[in-house]
Amino acid sequence: MAVPAKPLALTLGEPAGIGPDITIAAWLRRHELGLPAFYLLGDEALIAQRAKTLVTTLGAEIRIAAVSPGEAETAFAEALPVVATGERATAAPGKPDASSAPAALASIRQAVSDVRAGRAGAVVTNPIAKSVLYRAGFRHPGHTEFLAELAATDASVPQPVMMLWSPRLAVVPVTIHVSLREALSQLTNELIVSTVRIVATELTSRFGIAQPRIAISGLNPHAGEDGSLGHEEQTVIAPALNVLRNDGIDVRGPLPADTMFHEAARNTYDCAVCMYHDQALIPIKTVAFDDAVNVTLGLPFIRTSPDHGTAFDIAGTGKANPASLIAALKLASRMAAANS
C-alpha cells in the first residue's frame, strides 16, 4: 500500500468513549496490518491511563511517546505517538465530564490545522458524543458540518458531502443530519446537482475511478410510481439528473431505493446517492457494519472516520472492535497517496 509522505492526524474523539481503546488496539496491530503512521492528538495522561486499563485485556504493553507531528513517523514503530493539544481530559471510561467537549474540539481543530499546514497527510477522526458537545454549546449538527466551518476561507464555506464507503458499497445522503421533515424541505434540484458533482469529481481524483457510475435513488416508495406515490422524482430529481448528464456524469435513476442494494444491483454502480440519511446509511450498515468508513468529500483536505459511535457501555473494557478505525486509516492513506 502506498504511504503518504506525512503521518495521519488522528483525533481523540470523546475522551470517555472507545476512541482511545480502538486507537490503542489499532496501533498494537500496526506491523501485522502494515498500517500507515499516525499520531493521536490528545492528553497523554488520559491515553496512558486507558492503556494501563486495557493492558490485561489486550495482552500487550503499550508504549506512549509525547511527540511533535514531525517526530511521529519515527516514533510510530516503537510507541503510540501522542501530540498534545493543551486541553487536559479527565473523563473516566463511559463517564463524560466537563473536560470532554473542550478536549474533543481542540483535537479536531488541531488536526485540521496540521493537515492544512502540511504537517499531516489527512485527518482521521475518532467518534464524538454530540449530546456532550451540545451541552457545552456546540452548534453544529455533527463532525461534517464543523469540519466545513474549519475549512472555510474568507471567500466561501465548502459544501461538505458525507460518504460512507466500504469495499462492497459506497453511499452518499444528499440531506444529512436533519429530521425527515426538514430533509424534505432541504431537497432541491440545486442541492442534488452540487452533491453529485462533488461525488463524481472526488471518485475520480481521490478514488481513481476514471468514469464513475452513480446510482440515484428516488425519494418516495417505488421512486414515486410515475407520480402516483409522489411527484418529487419528476419535479426535483429527474431535472437534476438531466443537468448532470449534460455535464457528462454517468448517473442512473431515479431508482426505487428498495431494489438498489442487493448484490447484483450493487455491482452496476460505484456509489449510490440517496435523498436522506437513513435511506443511505441503513443499507451500508447492514452489509458493512464493522468496516465501513465515513469520508467527508468537498473539503480541501482528506477526512475519514470510523462509522460508529462512542459506545460508552464498553469503553475501557477492551471489547471495542478497531476494524472500522483500521479501515479509516488505510483509506485515508490511500486517498492521501492518490492526492499527492
HUZI-V650227 format. One record per pair of residues at least 12 apart in sequence whose ideal C-beta (glycine too) atoms are under 7 Angstrom apart, sorted by sequence separation. I is the first residue (numbers start at 1). J is the second residue. D is the distance in whole Angstrom. If there is no record, write none. Layout:
i->[I:I]
j->[J:J]
d->[D:D]
This chain:
i->[111:130:148:175:200:220:241:260:10:51:147:174:219:220:294:65:67:69:89:162:200:219:293:63:64:65:68:87:128:145:199:218:292:48:63:64:65:66:67:87:144:238:308:23:47:63:65:108:174:237:252:257:307:62:64:66:125:144:174:196:219:306:87:218:306:44:86:85:174:216:233:44:85:257:261:306:172:305:104:304:85:216:20:24:20:24:172:304:8:10:12:39:304:10:12:21:104:7:8:9:10:11:12:20:24:28:39:302:7:10:15:101:223:290:293:4:7:9:28:100:101:144:187:223:291:292:1:3:21:25:39:96:223:290:291:302:28:161:222:290:293:302:37:47:101:112:141:142:159:214:216:293:37:96:141:214:216:217:218:291:295:101:141:161:213:214:215:216:217:218:302:24:44:108:112:161:212:215:216:217:218:293:37:159:211:216:218:40:42:44:53:215:217:40:109:39:40:41:39:42:46:217:39:41:43:43:69:192:215:30:43:42:189:193:188:192:196:70:187:200:69:189:193:197:69:189:193:27:196:215:196:213:214:217:24:213:214:217:219:213:214:215:216:217:212:217:212:214:43:42:209:7:217:7:42:7:41:203:203:7:41:41:199:15:199:16:15:16:12:16:196:16:195:16:16:14:15:16:15:14:38:15:187:15:14:12:13:12:183:12:202:11:180:11:169:168:199:172:174:198:11:170:171:174:175:177:198:170:171:172:173:174:175:176:9:175:23:171:173:173:9:9:173:19:173:19:172:173:171:17:171:9:6:8:13:17:171:6:7:8:13:14:171:6:7:8:9:10:11:12:13:14:169:6:11:13:14:169:5:8:10:164:4:164:4:14:166:169:168:169:164:168:166:166:166:165:166:164:165:206:164:165:208:162:163:206:206:162:163:160:161:161:160:159:160:158:158:158:164:151:147:151:151:148:144:147:147:143:165:123:125:122:123:127:122:123:124:125:122:124:127:129:122:127:127:116:115:124:124:124:122:122:122:121:94:94:94:93:94:93:57:58:57:53:54:50:22:35:38:18:17:18:33:36:17:21:35:17:21:25:14:16:18:26:13:18:21:25:36:17:22:16:21:26:22:26:18:22:26:8:8:8:1:4:3:1:2:4:1:4:3:2:5:4]
j->[123:142:160:187:212:232:253:272:23:64:160:187:232:233:307:79:81:83:103:176:214:233:307:78:79:80:83:102:143:160:214:233:307:64:79:80:81:82:83:103:160:254:324:40:64:80:82:125:191:254:269:274:324:80:82:84:143:162:192:214:237:324:106:237:325:64:106:106:195:237:254:66:107:279:283:328:195:328:128:328:110:241:46:50:47:51:199:331:36:38:40:67:332:39:41:50:133:37:38:39:40:41:42:50:54:58:69:332:38:41:46:132:254:321:324:36:39:41:60:132:133:176:219:255:323:324:34:36:54:58:72:129:256:323:324:335:62:195:256:324:327:336:72:82:136:147:176:177:194:249:251:328:73:132:177:250:252:253:254:327:331:138:178:198:250:251:252:253:254:255:339:62:82:146:150:199:250:253:254:255:256:331:76:198:250:255:257:80:82:84:93:255:257:81:150:81:82:83:82:85:89:260:83:85:87:88:114:237:260:76:89:89:236:240:236:240:244:119:236:249:119:239:243:247:120:240:244:80:249:269:251:268:269:272:80:269:270:273:275:270:271:272:273:274:270:275:271:273:103:103:270:69:279:72:107:73:107:270:271:76:110:111:271:89:273:91:91:92:89:93:273:94:273:95:96:96:99:100:100:100:124:103:275:104:104:103:104:104:276:107:297:107:276:108:266:266:297:271:273:297:111:270:271:274:275:277:298:271:272:273:274:275:276:277:111:277:126:274:276:277:114:115:279:126:280:127:280:281:280:127:281:120:118:120:125:129:283:119:120:121:126:127:284:120:121:122:123:124:125:126:127:128:283:121:126:128:129:284:121:124:126:280:121:281:122:132:284:287:287:288:284:288:288:291:292:292:293:292:293:335:294:295:338:294:295:338:339:296:297:296:297:298:298:298:299:298:299:300:307:299:296:300:301:299:296:299:303:305:331:301:303:301:302:306:302:303:304:305:303:305:308:310:304:309:310:301:301:328:329:332:332:335:336:336:312:313:315:315:316:316:317:318:318:316:318:316:306:326:329:310:310:311:326:329:311:315:329:312:316:320:310:312:314:322:310:315:318:322:333:315:320:315:320:325:322:326:320:325:329:329:332:333:330:333:333:333:334:336:334:337:337:337:340:340]
d->[5:6:4:6:5:6:6:6:6:6:6:6:5:7:5:4:5:6:4:5:6:7:6:6:6:7:7:5:6:6:6:5:4:5:4:5:5:6:6:4:5:6:6:5:6:7:7:7:6:4:7:6:5:6:6:7:6:5:6:6:7:4:4:6:5:6:7:4:5:7:5:5:5:5:4:5:7:6:5:4:5:6:7:7:6:6:5:5:6:5:7:7:4:7:6:7:7:4:4:7:5:6:3:4:6:6:6:6:6:7:6:6:5:6:7:7:6:6:6:5:5:6:7:6:5:6:6:5:6:6:4:6:5:4:6:5:7:6:5:6:5:6:6:6:4:7:7:5:6:7:5:5:4:5:4:6:7:7:4:5:7:7:7:5:5:5:5:3:6:6:7:5:5:7:5:6:7:6:6:6:6:5:4:7:6:7:6:7:6:6:7:6:4:7:7:4:5:5:7:6:4:6:5:5:7:5:6:6:6:7:4:6:6:5:7:4:5:7:6:5:4:5:5:7:6:5:6:5:7:4:6:7:6:7:7:4:7:7:5:5:5:5:5:4:5:6:7:6:6:7:5:7:6:4:6:5:4:6:6:7:5:5:6:4:6:4:4:7:7:6:6:6:7:5:4:6:7:6:5:6:7:5:6:7:6:6:6:6:4:4:5:4:6:5:6:7:6:6:6:5:5:7:7:7:7:7:5:4:5:5:5:5:5:6:4:7:7:6:6:5:5:6:7:3:4:6:6:7:4:6:7:4:7:6:7:6:7:7:6:6:3:6:5:5:7:5:5:5:5:6:5:5:7:4:5:6:4:5:7:5:7:7:3:6:7:6:6:6:5:6:5:6:4:6:4:7:7:5:5:5:6:5:6:7:4:6:6:6:6:5:4:5:5:5:6:5:6:7:6:5:6:6:7:7:5:6:6:7:7:6:7:7:7:6:4:4:5:4:7:7:6:5:7:5:5:6:5:5:6:5:4:7:5:4:4:7:5:4:7:3:7:6:3:5:5:7:7:7:6:6:3:5:6:6:6:6:6:6:7:7:5:6:6:5:7:5:7:4:4:5:5:6:4:5:4:5:4:5:7:6:5:7:7:6:6:7:7:4:7:5:7:4:6:6]
